[in-house]
Amino acid sequence: MPSAANRKRDADTAAEGLVNATGFEDLLADLTASFVNVEPEVLDDLIVDALRRIVQFLGVDRSTLGRYEQNSGQLTTTHSWAVAGIEPVPSPIAESRFPYLAPRMRSGSAVVVNRITDLPPEAAADAEALSKLGIRSMATFPLSATGGSLGWLSFGAIRQAHVWTEPEVRRLRLLAGVFANAMLRRRKEVELKAALAENLALRERVEAENAVWREEVLHCREFDELVGESPALKRVLLQVEQVAPTDSTVLVLGETGTGKDLIATAVHKRSRRAERPLIRVNCAALPATLIESELFGHEKGAFTGAIARKVGRFEVADGGTLVLDEIGELPLELQAKLLRVLQSGEFERLGSTTTRHSDARVIASTNRDLESMAREGTFRADLYYRLGVFPIRLPPLRERREDIALLAAYFVEKLRAKLGRQVTRIPDHAIADLMAYDWPGNVRELENIVERSLILSSGATLSVERLPGADGVRPMPGAAPGPETAADDRTLEQVEREHILAVCERCSWRINGKGNAAERLGINPNTLRSRMQKLGILRPAASHEGTGRFRRRLP
């Protein structure tokens, strides 16, 4: 029967074991809870603190958390804590130094050694390596997760050997599972950060490429309808490039149909306001009683018919661009109010005393001579000088005739699909006729002529009819000089008959086929036959005698 002393010793040992078990369970629960919903930024510090608490609880000297490098064959320490005076485990360590332990650790087996000398003889190299690290006792547990082992959790006794009890080993295995989840989470966080960084870099790259793409597209599209290579047009485009990045007011001058609206659009698209709205107001299209409300807005009841409040164009264009077409038509009583907005950005709605502000850039355009109007008093001189900070004068089409062929080809390409035509060629004589015309309606008139010609053309060649105001049919480029047509007394019908005869003779009287007369004349073959019949033009009969007899049947 056990003595009283032995019973007391056993009771004390059991009580100490119970206290240790309870303390470890509390530590395990606390560590498990601490790793739940922790911020990634503090996860590393939390792991190191957990290693400290375990080392102190066990009474050992050092704890290390590490991972296996898949490609390099090395063991890399990720977290470690040691008591004062004990050096951390060096990192990385070549797995080749542990030929016995490393394969077992990778396979998910725990390695528990109370004394290094307890290792089997085949682990001599491992024992030597552990001795050099100052380790007397060690317990290493795999950090197992889905897909294999992430790394290891190791505890070492250096100052004196430590006997690992079965309850300690069992509990440390549970701790290894907690750390495995923490390591897995950490790896996921690293992968997520890398993916986010890659995504950010990719997004920045795409945005940069898009910025370049937008710049290129805008560069191409801003001038897509400003077709031409003439020096006069190039000077205009250079002015657009110069003034667009600024916030200066622009005054676009030019005859009707020269493309003032296109220039205003190009200036806006190349400005820093390109992402903001481009608002247009035609000052000639609205009566004087409504233009003020259109520009500055009005309050409800400001005048008869004002049944609701209206926001003016200056407010809508805030931060963007406001284009005032036909500014020369703006009534004098509104010019002072417009001048105030240009100078200070301030205005009031009709029926309101509240001063509002607008940061709209103004681009004005007109086909009138504002300078003469200012001298005559029909346009405010101060407003003219304020608008004319940077005038851009568009040359009329007659001053850039070298662009007519390019413009004609552009309009053919633009309109043929809409009109259902298959025109692919503009004959030289048609180009010569177009270039000889003065185009009082400028580019707009040219577009209208090309559209009408496309409607009348049934084949692949553009059939350009006689231009309005033309004095007659001009000789084809390269044709032999004909009789004078400006000073003789021939009728238009006679001139037309002689011209058709000359062309038919040069084409050997071919109406159809390559190089035919209809193609050179720029008309449909059936139209040519009709004109020849009307003018009494007959094709010479073919005969071996060469008598010059004529046959009645049309070709």
Summary of the structure (lengths in Angstrom):
residues: 555
radius of gyration: 46.9
end to end distance: 143.8
largest distance: 159.9
contacts: 1576
relative contact order: 0.06
helix: 49%
strand: 14%
